[in-house]
Amino acid sequence: MNLLEELRSLDPRDPGRWPFAVRAGAVGAWLAVLTAFLTYMFVWQTERVRLQRYQDEEQQLRSEYRTKHEKAVNLLVYKQQLNDIETSFGALLRQLPGKTEVPNLLVDISQTGLAAGLQQKLFQPGAEVKQDFYAELPIKISLTGSYHQFGEFVSGIAALPRIVTLHDISIKPDSKGTYDELTLDLTAKTYRYLDEEELAAAEAQKAASEHKSRRRGAH
């Protein structure tokens, strides 16, 4: 009887009667399958998770490298852009008057209305509102005249060498019986830069306020 016929004659329900060589081979095959299964479950699965983590880290590092490489390549471009921004900022800053120039600017705004032929009913500077590096000065203005004169006034304001913006604009008839006489109410805002002493005082006040807030939070 050859090996193939011998294997066919085996009773799978009675492995105890199998020849020793067959039983040893079956046990070896079963152990090989079990070893492969356990290796897959406890070794390969764990290593696959670790491999995926390493692959994700590799992709992240590659992305960071590309970003830093692009920044390094464009460093000169960024520096030039920064210089351009600083130049533009300096040009805008020069359009802000200093504290001593504000009175003359107020006169210029008032004279612009008179030069347009408008009658000035109200010209009332308000309290300054300080921001990071500049102060904002609102001025309530009421003028009487025609649409054409109002246009000249707005054009004159735009032509001033200093920055002046117009807000809360309202135009209405000056009286019920007239159509060419109108009243223009608005708020003009001009700006000035803060000098070094004012900036230092603002920084000190901000630091004191933050310190006080931290102390309140600690309690």
Secondary structure, DSSP 4 states (H G I P E B T S, - for coil): --HHHHHHT--TT-GGGS-HHHHHHHHHHHHHHHHHHHIIIIIIHHHHHHHHHHHHHHHHHHHHHHHHHHHHHTHHHHHHHHHHHHHHHHHHHHTS--GGGHHHHHHHHHHHHHHTTPEEEEEEE---EE-SSEEEEEEEEEEEE-HHHHHHHHHHHHTSSS-EEEEEEEEEESSTT-SS-EEEEEEEEEEEE--HHHHHHHHHHHHHHHHHHHHHHH-
